Structure formats: C-alpha cells, structure tokens
Amino acid sequence: MAKAQREAVYLTLERNGAKGGARGAGNRLVEQVVSGLAQLIEQGALRSGERLPSVRQFAESHAIGASTVVEAYEQLVARGLLIVRRGAGFFIAARGANPPPAMAFTPPDPVIDSAWLLSEMFADERVPIKAGCGWLPGKWLDDEGLHQAERRIIRSPGAQQVGYGHPYGYAPLRQIICQFLANWSLEVSLDQVLTSHGATQGLDLIIRTMVKRGDTVFVDDPGYCNLIAMLRMADLNVIGIPRTPTGVDTEMLETLARTHKPKLFFTTSVLHNPTGTSYTPACAMRVLQAAERHGFWVVEDDIFRELGQPTDPMLAALDGLQRVIYVGSYSKTIAPSLRLGFIACQRDLARQLVHTKMVLSLTNSEINERLVHSVLTEGHHRRHVENLAASLLNAQSRVNGKLGETGLTPFTTPRGGMFSWARLDGCDLSAREIADRARQKGIWLAPGEFFHLTPPEQPWFRFNVAYADAAELYEFFRTL
C-alpha cells in the first residue's frame, strides 16, 4: 500500500473515531475499520491485486488491537472485497468478482396458480396489499419475546449451540408442550411428543410413516393447500369432506368412510384454514365416533389452538390419543422463521415418526428449540397471545363487515383467527381471473380453487384479516 493510501485509510478511520482512543467501542471499532477500507476500495483508492499491510503493521500504524484488524479483514473477505493468499497476506479482490446489486434475482411477473401460492408468494415483495397471504405481519408477532430469547441464547455456553439436538427434540421444550396439552385435559409423557420442522414437516412425517401409494385419505374440503399438494405428491387417493360453519359434514364423513375405508382423516378443529371455522363439541364427538366405527386415524392439525376460544373442543383430548394424532406449531404466535412444530401421539407411533424424521432430516435445530422454550417460559408469551387473539377478532369483524358491503358473502360469523372465507356473488369472472386483475392493481388474492380438491362453481377467496383492512381492496371489488 502506498504511503498516500495508508494516510487516507488513517484519516478515514480517525474521522470515524476509530483511532486508539475508541478501543472501548468494541464491535463499533471493527465496523469503522471495515467501513473505511470498503469505502477506499469502492472509490478505487485501493486497487485490485494490491496487498494490504500485515495485521501487525496495520494495528501498530493505527494504534488499534490486532484482533480488531483480524476481524475487520475477515469481514471484508466474507464480503468478497479481499482475498487471502496463504503465507502472503490479504489482497484487494479483483473488480467484478462478485455480481453487482443490480444483478440480484428479480422474480418474473407472477402467474396466479397453486405453485405461486405455495412458493413464489413468499419471496415476491412487489405487491403491497397481501390480502391473501398465510402469515401475520411482523409487528403482530412476539418480536420482543424473541429478541429477549435470542440474547439469552447468545450468552449460553457454546457447547449448547454447536451439536445435533435430541432425535425427539429439546427435552425442556417438550416438557412445556406436555404442560400445554395438560391444560386441555390431555395427559402425555415426554416420549409421546416429538418436534418437527414446522407443522408442515409434521404432517409429512405422518404421511410417509402411516400410508403408502394408493391408500385413501380424507381431508377438509376446502382445506390446507400445502397438505393437499403433499397428499397428491404421495400418490394417494384424496377425498374431501365438506367443511361447514360448525366443523365438517359428519353425515358425509360417515357415508364416505363406509364406502372408501380411509387410513387417515386430516382435519383442523380450531380456526380452520381457509374458512376460519371451528368444531362444535357435537361435531367433534361424531367425528371420533366415525373414526372408531370405521377404523381410521384422525390427524388433528391444530396450529391455531392458542388463538381460539377456551370452549373449542380438542379432538386429541376427547380421544386420549387413541385414534388421534395431534400436530401443533409456534409459527403463528411467535415467528414463522423459527419453523418449529410438534406431534403428540401414541408412544409406539412416536418412535416410528422419530425414525422417519431422522432418515429424512436428522434432528431439528436445537438453537431454535431453545429459543422457543425461552420465549414460552419468560412470562410474556401468554399476554402476547391474548392480545394477538383479541386483535385478530377485531380485525376479522371489521373485514367481514367491509366484505359484505362490497358484494362478498362471508362463510360464517367471525370467531377470531387469521382468515375470513368469502364468496363473490353476481360475477361472471372466475376467482383466478379476478385474482389476476387484482394483482395488476397491487393486490394479492388467494382464490378458493387452490384450497378445494375440485374448483367450486362460484368464486371464493381466503382473506388474511391482518392484511385485508385496506381501502384499495374493497374499491377493487366494487369495480367488479
């Protein structure tokens, strides 16, 4: 490095307070060294292929610690601004070695279909009104509880953060899950509970373990679009059980079970996706009676339990896990990025599911499991869930009222949760055509056909009430 360039680096760091007197700034000092060198590289003051001073030389000339220089150099290597030549030192990387920001991936214009809803919608941030999405805004989630948990995890011994977790999952978290289920009168032991990479992986583990190609399974119709796609991918005979405002059509369930002899029935008992409905106690008992008579298992997908009402029945508790497999999750109340779900079931079945899990993906991330455990035990989560449930119920009431004013008919009265399911009357366009027109207006809609086994005759839509309180959405429907 030429003398003038060394002086330029020195002056840049001195202006930013990175001279020796700023040692106490810790990470800020590293950031200042990185920023100063990166600026000189971008300005061309440091040329491609030029060797930087050794760590010792740089530290002495700038009166800073050698460890600070090492960390700063390594960060610049990680960014692609420096390269390392063993035994020779650090050099300025060649220009063009990394693609400029303008070459970052830009998704094509979306095509409104099931593949878009399942995958591309998660990555495409160009449409501002996400009325059809399946997640909550970040500000509605337990960000403060998660941040506190992250700080505690960072302070924990390194050995707790670097190894594989337990095949069943982090034991203290599973104990908390057992306590949660006990609050609903379902007593389970630790070896009846296993964690999964979100509830979706939990459902996949059950499919892979319990059924084979050609078997018949029942699902809610409409139902969870990812689940329908998984069942079809497994080449199963998938039959829908109509969803009603009080649960499912139990007479149809009885008739179809007698005829088709299903192995599994996947259903949501509380705040169903997409209809937002919950089982009544009478519906719950009839479903369990049908399962007993016809010998099928009920897979209770219950990820919204915490947001429901205290009187909502839990099939697993009523059945005692004799014919029910329970699937839960923390994605909707803490953060979807944690991807943490769980399964509760009979002990022997849990052992089989753990084997399938280990074959497919080994253990879950114990760091994520420890984060969830910390959030659940620090004392703030219960109040957060109560506030979230109240906010969603209020939002659903507002959204349902506005939907009714613009020609849509909600499936049922508000019960809380994330979703409202509504039909558009008196329109000749299909739901997909309407969704494509909405996209051109900056609105994401989720057409009902993505949640049905066969497309419905009338256009239905799933609305996420946390995103659907937008004037542009209702103005769009008025224009139809």
N, C-alpha and C positions, 0 to 999 in steps of 0.2 A: 504494500500500500504506500503510495507516495505521501510525502510529508504534508502537502496541502490537503490531501484527503483525510489523513489522520487528524489534522486540525479541524476539518469540517465535522468529522464524527464527534470530536471532543466538544466543539461548540454546540452541536445539536443536543448532546446529552446534558451539557451544562445548563442550557436554556430550559431543559425539561426537569431540572432538579436532580439529575442522575449522578452528579459528582459525589465524591466520597461521603459528604455530609448527609446524603439521603439513604445511607445504608439501612436505617431503620424502616424504610418504606417496604422492605421485603419484596413481594411479588411485583409491586409497582415499579421498582427499580429494574427488574428483568424486563417488564413491559416497555420501559423507556429505552433501554438498550436495543430491544427488538425493533421498536418504532423508529429510532434514529437510524439504524442500519438499513431497515427496509426502505425508508424514505430516500436515502442516498443511492440505494440500488435502483429504485424506480426512476430517480432523476438522472441516472446514468453517471453519477459521480464515482461509483464503483463499477468497473467494467466486468463483463463476463470473463471467467477464467482467472481473475485476479485473486491472489492469495491474501487472506486476512491475517492480521497478526496472530501469533500464538495466544492461547488463553492467558498465559502468564504475562506476556507483553501487553496485551490489551488491558488486563486487570491493573498492572502497575501504572500504565500511562494514564488511566482514568481514575485511579485511586478507588477502585471497587474490588469486591471479592472475586476470587477465581470461580467460585461456584456460581455466582451470578452470570459471569461470562459464559460458562459451560451451558447453563440452562438457556441463555439467550441464543447462543449459536445453535443449539439443538432445536429450538423452536423454529428458527429460520430454515434449518434443514428440513424439518417436517413440513414447512410451507412451500418447499421447493425453491427457495431463494438461494440457499447454499448447498454445496455438495461436500462430501467428506472423501478424502483420499488417504487411505491407511498409511500412516507413517509420514505423511506430508502436510496434513492440516486441513483447514477449511477454505473453500474457494467459492467465488461467486458463480452461481449456476448460469448456464447458457440461456440467453433470452429465447423464449418460445418453447422452453422445455415443458411448460405447463400450459394448458389451454386458457385463454383469457376468459374473464367472467362472461363476455358476450356469447361464448360458445357453450354455456351451460344448457342442459337439456330443457327444451320447451315442448310441452306436450302438444299434439295436434288438436284441432278443434274436436271436442268430444262428440261421440255418437251415442245418443241416449239409448242404451241397451243394458242387459243384465251384467255384462262384463264391465261396463263403465261404472255401474253402481257398486260392484264388488271390488274394484281395484282402482281405476283411474280417478274416481271422485276423491279418494283420499289424498292424491298428490296434486290435483289441479286446484290452484288457489285463485284462478282468474275470474270466477263468477262470485259476486259479492253476497248474494242472498241465498244461503244454503238451506232452503226450506225443507228439502227432502233428505238431508243427511242423517246419519245414525249416531252422532256423538254430541256431547254437550260443549258449549263454549268454555274456554279455559277459565274464565272468571267465575263460572258456576261451580268449578271443581274445588277440591280441598287443597289448593296450592300452598297455603300457609302450613298446613299439617305435613304436606310432603316435603317442603323446604326444611322444616324442623327435623324431620326424619333423616333427610339427606345429611344434615350437619352432624347428627348423632352417628350415622354410619361412617362418615369420614373420620371421626375421632376413634372409631373402634379399631382393635388390633388388626394388622394387615392379614394375619392368618385366617381371619374370618371372611376375607374378601376375595381370596385368590383360588380356592379349591372348588371342586364339584360339591353340589349340595347332596342332601339325602334323596334316595330314589322316591320316597313318598312325599318329600318336601320338608321344609324347615319346621321342626317339631313344635317350637313355641307358637308359630302361626297356626299350625293345625290344631293346637290346643284352643286357641282363640276361636277357630271355626267350630270346634266342638261346643264351646260355650254359647256361641251364637245360635247353633241349632237347638241347643237345650232350652233356649229362651222360647222356642216354638214347640216345646214338648217333644223334641226328637233327641233321644239319648244315644250317642255314638261314642266309640272309642277311637284312639289315635290311629289304629290300624284299619279303620274304616274310611279314612279321609286321605286323599292324595291331592296334591296341587297340579295345575296344568298351565300351559302357556296360553292363558285366557280361556274363557268358556268355550270358544270355538274349537280349540285343541281338545278340550274335554269331550265334546260331542264326537270329534273324530276318533278319539281313543275308544269310545263306546262302540262306534260303528265298526271299526277294524277288529275289535275283540269279540263282538257278540253276533254279528251277522256275516253271511257270505253272499257272493254274487247270486242273484235270482231270488233271494228271500224277499218277503213282503214286509214293508214297514208303513206305519201310519204317521201323518204329520198334520198339524193345524193347517187349515186352508181358509184364508191366506196364512202364511207363516214366514219364518225367518228365511230370507232369500239365500244366505250362505249355507244354511243347513240343507235346503232343497238341492242346491248345487252339489254339495258333498254327497248326498244320497244318490243322486243321479250319476255322479262320477264313480261311485262304488258299484254301479250297475245293479241297483236294487229295484224292486217293484214298489214304487212310491204311490200311495193312495192318500188323498186328502180327506180330513174330517172337517166339515164346515164349522167355522168359528161363529159364535153367537154372542150377543151382548152379555150373556150370563156364563160364558165359558165355551163349551163345544156342544154340538148336536149329539146328545148321548143316544138318541134312538138310531141315528145313522151309524154311530160308532158300534152299537150292538149288532145291527144288521150286517155291516161290512166285516166285523170281526168273525161273525158266524160263517160268512162265506169265504173269506180270504185267509184266515188263520195267520195274523201278523206275528212277527217276532218282537217288534218294538213299536211303541207309540210315543213320538216326540211331541211334547206339548208344553206350553207356558201357562202357569197357573195365575200369575200376577202381572198386570200391566203388559199384556202381550204385545209383541212387535209383529205386525204393524198396527193392530186395531186399538191398543190401549185398554182392552177389556181384562177382567179378572174372573176367576171361577167363583161361583157361589158355593156354599157348603153342600147343597143338594147335588150340584153338578159334579163336585169332587167325589162324593160318595158313589155316584153312578159310574163314573169312570173307573174307580178302583174295583167296584163290583164286576164290571165288564172284564177288567184285566184278570181277575180271579177266575171268572167263569171260562174265559177263552184262552188263558194261559200265556198272555203276552206281558212284556215288561213295559212299564211307563217310565220314560226319561223326562224328568221334570226340569226344564230349562228355566231357572228361577233367578236370573241375574238382576231383576228389578225389585226383589223382595224388600229391601230396606226402604224403598220409596213408596211402598204400598200401604194399605190400611192394616191395623192390628188384627182386624177380624177376617182378613183374607186367608182362606184355608191353605195349608201346606200339604200337598199330597204325601210327601215323604213322611211327615209326622203322623198323619192319619193312618198310614200303612205300616209304619215302623221299618221301612226299607225292606219289606218282604218281596214286593214286586215293583218298587220304585227305585230309580237311580237318580240321585239329586245332583244338579250342576249349578254352581254359583260363580260369582265373579265380583271383582272390585273395580272394574273398568269404568262403571257408570257413576261411582260415588267418589273415587279417589283420583284416578287418572288412567285413561286408556293406554298410555305409553308403557305402563308397568306390565301389561299383558299377564295378569295374574288371575287365574280361576281355580276352581277346586271341584272335586267329585266326592260325594259321600254315598256309600253303598254297602252291601254285604261284605264281610271280611274276605271271603274266598274270591269274590269278584274283584275287590280292590287289588288283591295280589296279581290277578291276571291283567288288570288295567295298568298296573305299575310295570309289569313285564313289557307290555306293548309300548308304553311310554319310553322305557329305556332303550328298546330296539330302535325306535324312530328318532328320538331326540336327546337321549340321556336325561340328565336331571334338569330341573328348572334353574334359573339364575337365583342363587341364594341371596345375592345382594338385593334383588327386587323383593324377594320374600321377606327379608329383614326390614326393608323399607315399609312394606305394607304392615308388618307386625308393629313397627314403631308408630305408624300413623294410628292404628287401631287402639293402641294402649296409652297414648299420651294424654287422653282425656278430652280432646277437642272434636273427635270424629262424630260422636253421637249428635252433638248440637249442629254440626255442619249438615248431617243427613236430614235432620228435622227441618232446617232452614231450606235446604235444597228441595225437599218434598213439597213444602208449602209454596215455594217459588214456582215449581212446575205446575202445581194445581192451579194457581192463579193464572199462569200463562196459558194453560190449557183452556180455562174458562174464557179468557179474552179471545184466544184464537178461534175457538168453536163459535163464539158469537159473531166474529167477523166473517168466518167461512159461511155461516148461514145467511148473512147479509149480502153475500156476493154470489148466491146461487148454488152453493155446495151444501150437502146434507151430511152432517157428522153421523158416524155409525152408532154412537151411543153418547150418553151424557158424560161429562168429564169426571174421571176418577183419579186424576193425577198421572204422574209419569211423563215420559218424553213425547209420546206420539198421539196424534189425532188422525183418524182414518175417515175420509170423507168422499162422497160421491158427487160428481157433477151431473146435474140433470139438464136435459134440453139442449145438448150439444152434439153435433154430428161428427166431431173430430174424435179420434181415438186418444187414449191417455198418453201414448207415446208421441203422437203428433202435437198434442198440447204441451208436453214437456219440452219438445224441441223448439217450439215457438217461445216458451218461457226462457230457455237458455239464451236465445238471441236477445232477450230483454234483461239479461243478467240475473236470472232466477233459476236455481236448481230445484227441480221437482222429482219425486220418486213415484213413477207410475205404478198403479196397482198390479199390473200384469207381472211385474217382477216378483211378486210375493205369492202369486197363485200358481197352481200346477197347470191350469188351463186359463187363458185370458178371459176375464169377466166381460159380459156384454156391455156394461156401462163403464165409463172412465172413473176409476178410483185412484186416490192419491194418499200417500203417507206424508203427514206434515210433522216436522220436528218443532214442537211449540216453543223451544228456546230460540229458534231462528226465524219463526214464521210470523212474528209480530212486526211486519214491515208493510208500509202503505203501498209500495210498488207491487207487492204480491197480490193484494186484493184489487188494485186497479187493473192488473193484468187479467184477472178472472172476469172483471166487469166487462172488459173489451170483448170477451168471447160470447 
